[in-house]
Amino acid sequence: MEFPFDVDALLPERITVLDQHLRPPARRPGTTTPARVDLQQQIMTIVDELGKASAKAQHLPAPITSASRMQSNRHVMYVLKDTSARPAGKGAIIGFLKVGYKKLFVLDDREAHNEVEPLCILDFYIHESVQRHGHGRELFQYMLQKERVEPHQLAIDRPSQKLLKFLNKHYNLETTVPQVNNFVIFEGFFAHQHRAPAPSLRATRHSRAAAVDPLPAAPARKLPPKRAEGDIKPYSSSDREFLKVAVEPPWPLNRAPRRATPPAHPPPRSSSLGNSPERGPLRPFVPEQELLRSLRLCPPHPTARLLLATDPGGSPAQRRRTRGSPPGLVAQSCCYSRHGGLNSSFPNTGNQESKQGEQETENRSASEEHVLSQDGSGEEPTHTVPPQAQAPPAQSWTMGGDMFNARFIRNLQERRSTRPW
Ligand SMILES: CC(=O)SCCNC(=O)CCNC(=O)[C@H](O)C(C)(C)COP(=O)(O)OP(=O)(O)OC[C@H]1O[C@@H](n2cnc3c(N)ncnc32)[C@H](O)[C@@H]1OP(=O)(O)O
């Protein structure tokens, strides 16, 4: 990837580590130094362009890596530049790897819930023209060394097929421990204690002084003993969550029209049923008639609940999510998140699907309730706390008497003078 400025001079090393400050590295002696603000602007341009290219390569609707997101999170980006001679002499960028620590609730192989804070692979991209040339491995290897982690200690945020193959080939990571969230962990994840963040990230998380302290072992914390299936509300906020928030309207407004022909694009991969639709196109809005019909069925009206429970037109995913609930609880259990139900084609967690389908209802609304980080830094939240410990969100897309929806629907009806009631 080339840029209209001198990448070679801007990033003197083959691999540059960027944190939330996006500081330009020190330049080689003898290089003319433009104003620092210009250099930072150039760094921001590189980050933005890499983020866009990565999103495109992964078919994401929007970049999950950008300068502004870097500045508001404590992530670390490893940027690999091309050191081979360039005709224009300005150098080029080959790709990047973004990592960050996140608090996650993960299931172990006995399906017990564990609260851990592993280093997560958040975004990874090598330019198309040089993929499968070993650059990905070079970058990954550098990051492992710098962060002082073993590959099996990592959690991967919705890995693509290419990344799964990459991890399998280079690090022998194959057997996953099924999860109900977007993160993939591999066998061996629980075998070792999780260390505290290595200096590169620790320095950004705490003070520089803290970075020189010897690393204390930070074992994966365990939650209280396993509870009954229905009570469990595992969640772990993916870095990609915001993609869902931006565009999709609430259920039932997001229900796709029944289509005779298959969609042009295959459904995006998902690690759990109906979860994480980010890697594919979002579904179109429903036609007006269907919308009005759905509005009439809005909970909490008792008749609506009854109709909802017996609605033959509801999607299978919809029916599955409410399966097993007592009829009177159907409406409440429809705490729908912004995410539509999508079939999973994700290979590693497929055996969890039916269980996940039943848990989705609670899990997803919980996973979207963002909270401030524990250190109170005001950074963009990177983890969530159990739903029962939180106040209800000020605005949510749930249908059970939610203010936002009520207002939204009223406005819609007023504009059209077609109130159904
Ligand atoms: C959490 C996340 O970030 S998920 C998103 C991961 N990123 C992407 O999917 C974006 C597109 N892909 C890429 O940018 C790159 O292919 C990466 C980052 C996954 C790997 O980087 P590369 O430089 O290609 O990897 P490297 O050359 O070191 O290793 C090659 C191995 O990766 C895997 N791999 C890379 N590309 C492919 C591909 N198109 N199809 C299948 N496997 C692939 C294979 O195991 C390959 O080994 P092989 O060529 O012997 O089959």
The ligand as a Gaussian input file, in Angstrom:
#p B3LYP/6-31G(d) Opt

LIG

0 1
 C       -9.515000     -11.350000      14.048000
 C       -9.235000     -11.016000      12.596000
 O       -8.513000     -10.130000      12.317000
 S      -10.012000     -11.931000      11.397000
 C       -9.441000     -11.246000       9.878000
 C       -8.154000     -11.815000       9.351000
 N       -7.822000     -11.112000       8.145000
 C       -8.269000     -11.440000       6.914000
 O       -8.965000     -12.436000       6.719000
 C       -7.910000     -10.491000       5.806000
 C       -7.423000     -11.179000       4.572000
 N       -6.301000     -12.065000       4.845000
 C       -5.077000     -11.603000       5.159000
 O       -4.874000     -10.417000       5.316000
 C       -3.961000     -12.620000       5.303000
 O       -4.234000     -13.736000       4.510000
 C       -3.708000     -13.087000       6.741000
 C       -3.451000     -11.885000       7.609000
 C       -4.897000     -13.874000       7.295000
 C       -2.490000     -14.006000       6.734000
 O       -1.377000     -13.296000       6.237000
 P       -0.371000     -13.943000       5.166000
 O        0.750000     -13.034000       4.965000
 O       -1.159000     -14.336000       3.973000
 O        0.080000     -15.264000       5.957000
 P        1.426000     -16.095000       5.763000
 O        1.965000     -15.924000       4.387000
 O        2.345000     -15.813000       6.885000
 O        0.852000     -17.557000       5.956000
 C        0.173000     -18.165000       4.902000
 C       -0.830000     -19.102000       5.461000
 O       -1.989000     -18.397000       5.919000
 C       -3.169000     -19.063000       5.465000
 N       -3.753000     -18.319000       4.362000
 C       -3.376000     -17.109000       3.911000
 N       -4.159000     -16.733000       2.878000
 C       -5.023000     -17.725000       2.670000
 C       -6.071000     -17.939000       1.739000
 N       -6.383000     -17.045000       0.789000
 N       -6.781000     -19.074000       1.821000
 C       -6.504000     -19.995000       2.749000
 N       -5.512000     -19.867000       3.647000
 C       -4.782000     -18.738000       3.609000
 C       -2.680000     -20.401000       4.944000
 O       -2.543000     -21.288000       6.028000
 C       -1.338000     -20.028000       4.410000
 O       -0.481000     -21.136000       4.236000
 P       -0.438000     -21.843000       2.760000
 O       -0.175000     -20.747000       1.801000
 O        0.663000     -22.825000       2.890000
 O       -1.779000     -22.452000       2.563000

